[in-house]
Amino acid sequence: MKYRCLILDHDDTAVNSTPHLHYPAHIEVMKQLRPEEEPISLEEWMLKNFSPGIMEYMVNELQLTPKEVTREYEIWQKFIADKQVTFFPGFIDLLKDYQNAGGILTVVSHSTKEKILQDYASVGAKHLIQAVYGWDHDKSKRKPSPYPVLQILEEFQLNPEEVLIIDDLRPAISMAREAGVAIGAAGWGIIVPEIFNYMKEHSDFFFKTIDDVRDFLL
């Protein structure tokens, strides 16, 4: 197996969550923190996640204060706590087959570790995931920092060339390049043409469907 370990994104790679979970949560944040402002559209929200990054958007464009950033996090977590999202069809079956073939499955995402594990537990697949690096208030420890990847390399005694990141957004490309690992774009979850085209051009591999990943890996 060329790639002994997958580093998986979560939102819009494993689960179809931004349109149904995180963007509605942002609408709720705007209602409470910036009621006088019109929220950006779903497509614009996805572009902000893509670049410059959601924290940069909130601090530099919405100009949230440190206190408001803390409040935003609380609103976000409360909004999504009791809501369940759907895994993309075939994704869990792919992970099961990959692990049965000897692969190591990890997650690096901007969702919280608790939410990621909750989502996998909801489909009886929590046991598949061997390490999770979720949202961290310390930006040096969250994507696009290479820190999560370097930790995974060390924990599982892997060489960079044995690891493949699967993700749908630009920060993962920066993370992959700094850590010296390959990245495959998860095209099935991308609904904005600008993001689709960028990921197709700048990733090492482009997977339009989950079946494409299966064919590539297995």
Residue pairs with C-beta under 8 A, 6 or more apart in sequence:
1 101
1 102
1 103
1 217
2 162
3 103
3 162
3 163
3 164
3 182
3 217
4 102
4 103
4 104
4 156
4 158
4 162
4 163
5 103
5 104
5 105
5 106
5 152
5 156
5 158
5 162
5 163
5 164
6 98
6 103
6 104
6 105
6 106
6 163
6 164
6 165
6 166
6 217
7 106
7 107
7 108
7 148
7 149
7 152
7 163
7 164
7 165
7 166
7 181
8 14
8 105
8 106
8 107
8 108
8 109
8 165
8 166
8 167
9 107
9 108
9 109
9 165
9 166
9 167
9 168
9 169
9 172
9 186
10 17
10 107
10 109
10 110
10 111
10 116
10 119
10 134
11 17
11 18
11 21
11 22
11 109
11 110
11 111
12 18
12 168
12 169
12 186
12 189
12 190
13 166
13 167
13 168
13 186
13 189
14 87
14 88
14 91
14 107
14 119
15 85
15 86
15 87
15 88
15 119
16 85
16 86
16 87
16 88
16 189
17 85
17 111
18 42
18 45
18 46
18 49
19 42
19 191
20 85
21 80
21 83
21 85
22 76
22 80
23 42
23 45
23 46
24 79
25 75
25 76
25 79
25 80
26 39
26 45
26 76
27 39
28 75
28 79
29 72
29 75
29 76
30 37
30 39
32 71
32 75
33 64
33 68
33 71
33 72
33 75
34 62
37 62
39 45
40 48
43 191
43 192
46 191
46 192
46 195
47 192
47 194
47 195
48 54
48 57
48 61
49 169
50 169
50 170
50 192
50 194
50 195
50 198
51 170
52 60
53 144
53 171
54 110
55 69
55 139
58 64
58 69
58 72
59 69
64 72
77 112
80 115
84 119
84 122
85 119
87 119
87 123
88 188
88 189
88 210
89 210
90 210
90 211
90 214
91 210
92 123
92 125
92 128
94 210
94 213
94 214
94 217
95 105
95 125
95 128
96 125
96 128
97 214
97 218
98 105
98 217
98 218
99 105
99 128
101 218
103 217
104 130
104 156
104 158
105 128
105 129
105 130
106 129
106 130
106 131
106 132
106 133
106 152
106 156
107 116
107 129
107 131
107 132
107 133
107 134
108 132
108 133
108 143
108 148
108 149
108 152
108 165
108 172
108 175
109 116
109 132
109 133
109 134
109 135
109 143
110 134
110 135
110 142
110 143
111 134
111 135
112 134
112 135
113 132
113 133
113 134
113 135
114 134
115 134
116 129
116 132
116 134
117 126
117 129
117 132
120 126
120 128
120 129
130 156
131 151
131 152
131 155
131 156
133 141
133 142
133 147
133 148
133 151
133 152
134 142
135 142
136 142
139 145
140 147
141 147
141 148
142 148
143 171
143 172
143 175
144 171
144 172
144 174
144 175
144 178
145 175
145 178
146 175
146 178
146 179
148 175
149 163
149 165
149 175
149 176
149 179
149 181
150 179
152 158
152 163
153 159
153 160
153 163
153 179
160 179
160 180
160 181
161 181
161 182
163 181
163 182
164 181
164 182
164 183
164 184
164 205
164 217
165 172
165 175
165 176
165 181
165 182
165 183
165 184
166 183
166 184
166 185
166 186
166 207
166 213
167 173
167 183
167 185
167 186
168 185
168 186
168 187
168 189
168 190
168 195
168 199
169 195
169 199
170 195
170 198
170 199
170 202
172 183
173 183
173 199
173 202
173 203
176 182
176 183
176 204
182 204
182 205
183 203
183 204
183 205
184 203
184 204
184 205
184 206
184 207
184 213
184 216
185 199
185 200
185 203
185 205
185 206
185 207
186 207
187 196
187 199
187 200
187 206
187 207
187 208
187 209
188 207
188 208
188 209
188 210
190 196
190 199
199 206
200 206
205 216
207 213
207 216
